[in-house]
C-alpha cells in the first residue's frame, strides 16, 4: 500500500520542486502518493499537478484545524511558509507552529521542515534584522520541543536572486555585491534541485531526522558567477566589490549579505 506525503506550497517554488522530485524518482514515485496543498485547487498550476496524479487539497496555514483536516492520513509532511506574504516574523512563526501542532495531532510520522539558520543566535545579536531566517529557525525549535520526528532542510542562496545584481554596461556586464571576489556562497537552483534534498530525507529518514540537511546546488564565488554570465552571453562580465560603508539597501538584505560574508551563510 502506498504511503502519503502532503506537500505544502505544492504550486510554489520549494513545494513544486518537492513534488517533481518525488514524481520523477524511480522508487519514491512507486511507494508514495502525493497530496498537494494549495489555497486554490482550481488554478491552472494546481490542475496541472492533479493531471499528474497529485491529490490537490485546500488548506489555510492560519488555521490549525484546517491543516489537521488536510494532512489526515499522511505518513509524511513537507512544510514551508512564505515570510514575504506578510513580511512578519510573528505571522510566519504562527503559521509554522500551526503546522507543527497539526502534524503532532494527526500523528504524522515524519515532518520535513524548510528552515534556515537562527541568525540572531549564531551572530550573538550582531545581525538581528534577518527576520525571514530567524522565523523559520524559531519554528524549528518549536518542532523539536514537541518531540516530532522531523528532518530540517536548509535551502542555500537562491540563484534566482542573482540576475537582479547583474547590470549591462555598454557591451559588458557588471556584477556588484558586498562579497569578496573569492567568497564561497552555497547557491541553490530551487526548481531543479531543492526537491532532491527533501526526497533524500523521505527515502532515508533515519539518516536525516533531527539533523540539518544543507540544500545547495554547489558553492560558487562571484568570479564563478561572472564566468557563467560570460559563458551564456559571450560578453565580458566584471565583478565589483561594494565597500560595506557604501551599501544602500534594506537592513534585512544587508544582514543577509553579511551572514554570507562573515558567517559562511550556514553559520
C-alpha positions in Angstrom: 0.0 0.0 0.0 1.3 3.4 -0.9 2.2 6.0 1.7 1.1 9.6 1.6 3.2 12.7 1.7 1.4 16.0 2.0 3.4 18.9 0.4 2.6 22.4 1.4 3.3 25.1 -1.2 2.9 22.5 -3.9 2.4 25.1 -6.6 5.2 27.3 -5.4 9.0 27.2 -5.8 10.0 24.9 -3.0 6.9 22.7 -2.8 6.7 22.4 -6.5 10.3 21.2 -6.6 9.5 18.6 -4.0 6.5 17.3 -6.0 8.6 17.0 -9.2 11.4 15.3 -7.4 9.1 12.6 -5.9 7.2 12.1 -9.2 10.5 11.7 -11.1 12.1 9.4 -8.6 12.2 5.8 -9.8 11.5 4.3 -6.3 9.7 7.1 -4.3 7.2 7.6 -7.2 6.1 3.9 -6.7 5.8 3.9 -2.9 4.5 7.4 -2.2 1.3 9.2 -3.2 1.4 13.0 -3.1 -1.2 15.3 -1.6 -0.6 18.8 -2.7 -1.8 21.7 -0.5 -2.9 24.9 -2.2 -5.2 27.8 -1.4 -6.9 27.5 -4.7 -7.2 23.9 -6.2 -8.9 25.4 -9.3 -5.9 27.5 -10.5 -4.0 26.2 -13.6 -0.9 25.2 -11.7 -3.0 23.0 -9.3 -4.9 21.5 -12.2 -1.7 20.6 -13.9 -0.5 18.7 -10.8 -3.8 17.0 -10.5 -3.4 15.8 -14.1 -0.2 14.1 -13.0 -1.9 12.2 -10.2 -1.4 14.6 -7.3 -4.3 14.9 -5.0 -4.9 18.6 -4.6 -6.4 19.8 -1.3 -7.2 23.3 0.0 -5.9 24.4 3.4 -5.1 27.6 5.3 -1.9 27.8 7.4 -3.6 30.4 9.5 -5.9 27.6 10.8 -4.6 24.6 12.7 -7.9 22.8 12.3 -7.8 23.3 8.5 -4.3 21.8 8.4 -5.3 18.8 10.5 -8.1 18.0 8.1 -5.8 18.4 5.1 -3.0 16.2 6.4 -5.2 13.5 8.0 -3.8 10.1 7.0 -0.4 11.4 5.9 2.7 9.5 6.8 4.9 12.4 5.9 4.5 16.2 5.5 6.8 18.7 3.8 6.2 22.1 5.4 7.2 25.6 4.1 6.0 29.1 4.9 6.3 32.3 3.0 7.6 35.2 5.2 7.2 37.7 2.3 3.4 37.2 2.2 3.1 39.4 5.3 6.8 40.3 5.9 6.1 39.5 9.6 8.2 37.3 11.8 5.3 36.8 14.2 2.9 35.8 11.4 5.3 33.2 9.9 6.1 31.7 13.3 2.3 31.4 14.0 1.8 29.5 10.7 4.8 27.2 11.3 3.5 26.4 14.8 0.1 25.7 13.4 1.7 23.2 11.0 3.7 21.6 13.8 0.8 21.3 16.2 -1.4 19.8 13.4 1.3 17.3 12.5 1.6 16.2 16.1 -2.2 15.9 16.4 -2.5 14.0 13.2 0.2 11.5 14.1 2.5 12.4 11.2 5.5 10.0 11.2 7.9 12.4 9.5 7.8 16.1 9.2 10.3 17.7 6.8 10.6 21.4 7.6 12.2 24.0 5.3 14.3 26.0 7.8 17.2 28.4 7.9 19.9 29.3 10.4 18.9 31.2 13.6 21.0 34.2 12.6 20.5 36.4 15.7 21.7 33.5 17.8 24.6 32.4 15.5 25.9 36.0 15.5 25.2 36.7 19.2 22.8 39.5 18.2 25.2 41.3 15.8 22.9 40.5 12.9 19.3 40.9 14.2 17.4 42.1 11.2 17.3 38.8 9.2 13.7 38.0 10.3 12.9 35.6 7.5 15.8 33.4 8.7 15.0 33.6 12.4 11.3 33.0 12.0 11.9 29.6 10.4 14.5 28.7 13.0 12.1 29.6 15.7 9.6 27.2 14.2 12.3 24.5 14.1 13.0 25.0 17.8 9.3 24.6 18.4 9.1 21.4 16.3 12.0 20.0 18.3 10.2 20.9 21.6 7.2 18.8 20.5 9.5 15.7 20.0 8.1 15.4 16.5 10.1 13.0 14.2 11.4 15.7 11.8 14.1 16.5 9.3 15.3 20.0 8.6 16.3 21.2 5.2 18.1 24.5 4.8 18.0 26.0 1.3 21.0 27.9 0.1 21.2 31.3 -1.5 18.6 31.3 -4.3 20.2 31.5 -7.7 17.1 33.4 -8.9 18.3 36.4 -6.9 21.4 36.8 -8.9 20.1 38.4 -12.2 18.9 41.4 -10.2 22.6 42.1 -9.3 23.9 41.9 -12.9 23.8 45.1 -14.9 24.6 45.7 -18.6 27.4 48.3 -19.0 27.8 49.1 -22.7 28.9 45.8 -24.3 29.9 44.4 -20.9 28.1 43.2 -17.8 28.8 44.2 -14.3 28.1 42.2 -11.1 28.2 44.2 -7.8 28.0 42.6 -4.3 29.4 43.2 -0.8 31.3 39.9 -1.2 35.0 39.4 -1.8 35.7 38.0 -5.3 36.5 34.7 -3.7 33.7 34.4 -1.2 32.2 30.9 -1.3 28.4 31.0 -1.4 26.2 28.0 -1.2 23.8 28.6 -4.1 20.6 26.7 -4.9 18.7 26.3 -8.1 15.4 25.8 -6.3 13.1 24.5 -9.1 15.6 21.9 -10.2 17.5 20.9 -7.1 15.7 21.7 -3.8 13.3 18.8 -4.1 16.1 16.3 -4.4 17.2 17.1 -0.8 13.7 16.6 0.5 13.4 13.4 -1.5 16.6 12.1 0.2 15.1 12.8 3.6 12.0 10.9 2.6 14.0 8.0 1.3 16.1 7.6 4.4 14.6 9.2 7.4 17.0 7.6 9.9 19.9 9.4 8.3 18.3 12.9 8.5 15.8 13.1 11.3 16.9 15.6 14.0 19.6 16.9 11.7 20.2 19.7 9.3 20.4 18.9 5.5 22.2 21.7 3.7 20.5 22.1 0.3 22.9 23.7 -2.1 23.5 23.0 -5.8 27.1 24.0 -5.2 29.4 26.5 -3.6 30.2 29.4 -6.0 32.1 32.7 -5.9 31.3 36.0 -7.5 34.0 35.2 -10.0 32.3 31.9 -10.8 29.0 33.9 -11.5 30.8 36.3 -13.8 32.3 33.3 -15.7 28.8 31.8 -16.1 27.5 35.1 -17.4 30.3 35.3 -19.9 29.7 31.7 -21.0 26.0 32.4 -21.5 26.2 35.7 -23.2 29.7 35.8 -24.9 30.2 39.2 -23.3 32.7 40.2 -20.6 31.4 40.4 -17.0 33.3 42.4 -14.4 33.0 42.0 -10.7 32.9 44.9 -8.3 33.1 44.5 -4.6 30.9 47.1 -2.9 32.5 48.6 0.3 30.3 47.9 3.3 30.0 51.6 4.2 28.6 52.3 0.7 25.8 49.8 0.9 22.3 51.3 0.2 19.6 48.7 0.7 17.3 47.3 3.4 18.5 46.2 6.8 17.1 42.7 6.1 19.1 42.3 2.9 22.2 43.8 4.4 22.1 41.3 7.2 21.5 38.5 4.7 24.6 39.5 2.7 26.7 39.9 5.9 25.6 36.5 7.1 27.2 35.1 3.9 30.3 37.3 4.1 31.1 36.8 7.8 29.4 33.6 8.8 29.5 31.4 5.7 25.7 31.5 5.3 25.1 28.4 7.3 26.9 29.7 10.3 
